[in-house]
Amino acid sequence: MASDLYYSFLLLLSYDNLSRKPLLFKSFTGLSVKQFDDIYCHKEIEVKYSKHEIKRLSSKRNRERDIGGGRHFKLVVKDRVIMVLVYYRLYITYTLMEFLFGLDQSNVCRDIQKMEPLIRKCLPIPQKLYNVTKKLKTMEEIEAYFPGFMAFVDCTEQQIPRPKNKKKKRMFYSGKKKKHTVKNLYTVNEPGLIIYKTKHKQVGKKHDYKIYKKNHPDIPKEVVSMFDLGFLGVQKDFPEQKSCLPIKRKKNQTLTEVEEEYNKNHSKRRMIVEHTICRIKKHRIMNDVFRNRLRKYDRISDIVSGLVNYRIMNSLG
């Protein structure tokens, strides 16, 4: 018991230490202490963890050791959740994480990987919301998820390290950013909730509209989707869908005052999706050069989107 207390005292970052400083807690995790407690307690992360761990260990083939045998984790479940949130928010190296949480680098990596699926289950990720919106029937149900019957669509991209493979170099190279990137397509509603996100990472070479054509969400026909000029052609290719785009200036012509005013109002309305993307990118794991394996990108972007959705839902009450 004494050794456990001594070990917890040595930890620079833990729930007990951070919760005493609410401003630091929010800066390091992206959540207030109250919001974290709500996710941890009401979503029953600790209760679900035991079932999750048994399922994970049972899935291993030819397992000889009994479940529960072997060395136990040094950190309690709550501190391991904190570790994942700190890593996502600050995107620091495993070397620094090792120092802050008193673990080896390899243990930091393994702990984060093992906690991610559980955290993902407990958050309102876009896929969960999208599965509900596909089944909406009445106008009241539609307006509950799409206030004002409006939806906002946009793409964002994130830099990745330059691939070594020549084919992948061409696939992931973005002519717009002049870097190798991956893209995500988001659809948000009026309050900023992420209703839809592309399931698989999209290569930087693809144009925003090309991504939309192959991965467009199934939104109720009563909802008007707002786009920018990167999605020109959506009204022609999807006539059954209500769409709203800004007016494009023709060659050697200028827009009238009415058209300029229309474009200005259109941009003001579309700021909602830009603000949501900004909230996503405040988690530096979604803003800096993505250093992790690309196969983890979807799971990580799901968790960050779920955290953004939770905070928006929490603010709406």
HUBELZI-V592003 format. One line per field, one symbol per residue. psi: psi as a letter, one per 30 degrees, with the letter a starting at -180 (. if undefined). A space follows every 50 residues. Layout:
# HUBELZI-V592003
psi: ???
This chain:
# HUBELZI-V592003
psi: eeeeeeeeefkekleeeeffieeeeeeffflleeeeeeeeeefheeefee eeeeeeeffkkhkekkkflaklkekleefeeeeeeeeeefhllfeeeeee ghlleeeeeeeeeffeeeeefglileeeeeeeffgkeleeeefefikghk lkkllllkklkklekeeeeeefkjfefhlklllkkkklaefgkjekkkek kkkffkleeeeeefhkljkkffkkkklaffgkfeeefiffkklkllkkkl kgllkleeeeeeeeeeeeeffeeeeeeeeeffjffgelkjflkfffeeee eeeeeeeeeeeeeeff.
